[in-house]
Amino acid sequence: MTLRTIKDLLHHGNPGEAVTLQGWVRTKREQKSLSFLNINDGSAMSGLQVVVNDTLEDYEAVIKRLSTGASVAITGTLVESPAKGQRIELTAETLTVYGEADDSYPLQKKRHSFEFLRTIGHLRSRTNTLGAVFRVRNACAQAIHEFFQSRDFLWMHTPILTASDCEGAGEMFTVTGLNLNQLPKTAEGQVDFSQDFFW
């Protein structure tokens, strides 16, 4: 079975296709005999709704392990969605939990402040806000690269010792290419730093 991204499924998935997807649980809504999961893998802003029926093997145990942030792999069949706002949904046939997330998982179904997101740098890219920012930055960077590449410019990674001198860190140590045992001198007897590579 082919592993597909959610972006691909949302744009090109057709009812009746058997697919496998991997991602994180954004939300879980339980009902009497089935559960609805919103799964996102970072390839699109939207997630894909997955319907898990109680006919799934070990349904109760699996559903109890799922919460926001859990990582899963789901295999199933795409079907037309009866709900508004979505064209298709996935009916799960197998569900594998790769990693659970307990109650301390910080991202929940609500808006988080930028101050809070700064404290969880490893997870903030999973939010819609930062996901949108990264997509805009990606589009801008791609456009700039295409502009220069089409005009035969060459992108070089030049050696950079430090990108910025913050809080005096640049003065912490000195980098020199001069031989400290035989320093070149000016006519006045001072060190001739003009001969230094890093001058």
CORJO-V724213 format. One record per backbone hydrogen bond with DSSP energy under -0.5 kcal/mol. NH is the residue of the N-H (numbers start at 1). CO is the residue of the C=O. If there is no record, write none. Layout:
nh | co
NH | CO
NH | CO
This chain:
nh | co
4 | 20
9 | 5
10 | 6
11 | 7
12 | 8
13 | 8
13 | 9
16 | 78
17 | 14
19 | 17
19 | 76
20 | 2
21 | 74
23 | 72
24 | 40
25 | 70
26 | 38
27 | 38
29 | 36
31 | 34
35 | 52
36 | 29
37 | 50
38 | 27
39 | 37
39 | 48
40 | 24
48 | 39
50 | 37
51 | 90
52 | 35
52 | 50
53 | 51
54 | 33
56 | 53
59 | 56
62 | 58
63 | 59
64 | 60
65 | 61
65 | 62
66 | 62
66 | 63
69 | 25
70 | 67
71 | 99
72 | 23
73 | 96
74 | 21
75 | 94
76 | 19
77 | 91
78 | 17
79 | 89
81 | 87
86 | 83
89 | 79
90 | 49
91 | 77
92 | 51
92 | 90
93 | 75
94 | 75
96 | 73
98 | 71
98 | 96
99 | 71
105 | 102
108 | 106
110 | 108
117 | 113
118 | 114
119 | 115
119 | 116
120 | 117
121 | 118
123 | 120
124 | 120
126 | 123
127 | 124
131 | 127
132 | 128
133 | 129
134 | 130
135 | 131
136 | 132
137 | 133
138 | 134
139 | 135
140 | 136
141 | 137
142 | 138
143 | 139
144 | 140
145 | 141
146 | 142
147 | 143
148 | 144
149 | 145
150 | 146
151 | 148
152 | 149
153 | 148
156 | 154
158 | 156
166 | 164
169 | 166
171 | 168
172 | 169
180 | 178
182 | 179
186 | 190
189 | 186
192 | 184
193 | 191
195 | 192
196 | 193
199 | 196
